[in-house]
């Protein structure tokens, strides 16, 4: 079923400053799916998103989006492909010197020659879809964290992208915003016919909305499957991660010299 | 002992290598700005907006400082020229000092600390809050959209600000020399008029200020663009903008002066 895959990643390696971050990732996201990429913080999930949108180049392997190999594209082709992608950043990354309205209108003004009244209608529709039509005139600094993320989502879907990427969309949200965010991701994916990649470490929220889950650990895919498969998994890391256990394959303690030696115990006191 | 020397020499080598690398990166950054400025011809509004932030907002500090610099020049110049009985040349002294040197250099230093730091902090914060990344993913080139307009705004503003500095400075000298001390009004202006040459003095001053404008803008933008994306990184980058631009202005001033006024 390769034909309906929008994103295909084959044996992807990435190293930064001599340190291997990704060591052979294989991943596939089919059109219309919400795919969660999960794993501990600092495990290279955000790096993976940046490789997919071509902001970073892999050391080996291939990223294919809509049939094009991202890491082989020239700058101009890459920019053309990016018009079909959207990304929601962890803290929104709204342009602070523009109102919410202008933020959402940004891509429409940069990439299209649409007349101003049509842009206005489109922006209001996108803002309405995320429930923020009433905030069109506000500046980003006047928004709460959850609202900023929703405004940013409206901006990301302004050109109706085929692929939407979410970088930690659930982090630091109150329970209501959390439910709103999850609901929005699922609803927009279905109604706009997008494919969504959600990078997250929030198990409950993402399991509730996603079709398929990849769990990353130490730069490789440790497990994959539907949320139901993952919940039944016997792999120790997956169990520790899904249940949020303190100790397990991922130790509580960072590697350190022997505790007793560090405290100077067992040495003769002078 | 030897290992300490080894580390010391290694450290120097590493710093030199990093310095060369940064210089190369900054040069490529500069070339990229020039190559991607084409869009601005189609959208001059982007530069106009930055001209306000970079240029217009720097006018007050330039005017006030230059008035004081001119008045001090008037006082000091008068005291010295009086010894040789040539106090009538005060207008010449004030005008030549300002058009050739103080105008471009002091305006450049003020511009670096007022507008340069603002540019670095703004671009650095845009990087820290992922606004530049977001722009890239929206298929909009941040160098063309964010960096190039600020660069050209800086390059256009700097000679204008230097000209304002020089003009207000001369007026400051006039206030002290003629109004306060009571030198002859006509002598002050006519001596100045006959001594200051268009090409040799005024044009060279404009060229200097334009060169400083390019240097300050590139440095400020590069530091912001290259800043570590943290609060501390932006603070460091802002400091570096002032230090590096000030050194660049003074160094370039020496080189330009050597070429322009030798013999």
Interface residues (C-beta under 8 A of the other chain):
Chain A: X53 X55 X79 X80 X82 X83 X85 X86 X87 X89 X90 X91 X93 X94 X95 X96 X106 X107 X110 X111 X152 X155 X156
Chain B: X125 X126 X129 X130 X131 X133 X134 X135 X136 X137 X138 X139 X140 X141 X145
